[in-house]
Amino acid sequence: MASQQITVVDGPPGTGKTRTIIEHAETWGDGSAILTYTNDAAAVLKQRAPTLASGTVYSLTWPYVKPFAVNAKTFSAGSSRTYGRRRIKHLFDPALAQYEQDAPGAKAKTRQDQLAKQLHSWQGGAPPFDLQQEQPKGALKFILPLARWVEAGCPVPEDEQLEQIAIDEAQDMSWVELRAAVGLVRADGKVTAYGDPGQSIFGAAKGIVGGALPPIWMMADTEVGMQKGWRVGDPTASAAARVLNSYYSRPASTFKADHTTEMLSWSSLTARPMRGLVLGYSRRNVAKAFRDWGLHETGIVPNVAVADQELVLSTGHAAKGAEADDVYLLPWSRVALERFERKEPETIRLLYVMLTRARRRVFLPRSLKARIPL
């Protein structure tokens, strides 16, 4: 697929992937960049390493993709989505209702959604449909221009090609996103991708189904592993490894911290934590807890508050990268529990992510704790 040397660094949770990326990248010269999964992650990286070029695959490729974005409109998040930037003030805060309405599962799937999934899973050869016959709108707003650029061979002026890139959270990138990232690098350049297959929790939306490994694991020439964790200790680390085992063999020894991380039972109906990270299976789950507990001035995404000092609610998906001394899992629905019992990879990986957010204690509903293999 590419002549560049591609190395994947298998980094379990709490092993310091981002810190390692920064340490390595600081030894690089000009002509290098760090590719992040989200704009928020890029902003954090800018704070930690202001001298390093960084951004998402979409922002880094935009100077070259822009000519392929015919009729694309500038994206605006809109003032109603303030839940991503501030705490929810009270039960009737409109941002709380908007939070639920914006849930991926709450929206009817459109034709653009299906086409976008086809583009994300495009490994090579002819594109899955005529890219010129569609417009970059809806789910196609960003991925369609990117795919057009990939179809054109990822043209980049020779003097602007990168010598090497590091990719953070590489397990969440689709086939076409990775092809675009590699397209930024000159033919004799290097690509180092850091990630964890167990934390690949956005694969279904990008056409990666079943138990398939993330695309970068299939593209890589070499795989190396990080072997020391600092966040989650036993018995939780071993429980997380057992949960993940049906999808990916991840020995707890590769990420187990030296301290203890307890696994405790709790009921959200009889006890409300005063601080810590509370994780729900869905946005509806999170919003219900906010209302049932009568909360106010509380964050429902991790980046707007500090979980070790106050209460923070979040879905498991939004909490990837977050951590706290105390992590509480809200009850799972019957449907979610059945998915876990069937060992559906998406659900297995989500629970693995949730369990590995905790440093000292993880509190589990009894119905879920009883299903975790001993």
Secondary structure, DSSP 4 states (H G I P E B T S, - for coil): --SSEEEEEE--TTS-HHHHHHHHHTT--SSEEEEESSHHHHHHHHHH-TTS-EEEHHHHHHHHHGGG-TTPPPP---GGGGGGTS-B-STT-HHHHHHHHT-GGGS---HHHHHHHHHHT--SSS-SS-GGGS-S-GGGTTHHHHHHHHHTT----GGG-EEEEEETTGGG--HHHHHHHHHTEEEEEEEEEEE-GGG--STGGGT--TTPPPHHHHH-SEEEE----SS--TBHHHHHHHHHTTT----GGGT--SS-BEEEE--TTT---SSEEEEESSHHHHHHHHHHTT--SBBSSGGGS-TTTSEEEEETTTTTT--EEEEEEPPPPHHHHHHHHTT-HHHHHHHHHHHTTEEEEEEE-HHHHTTS--
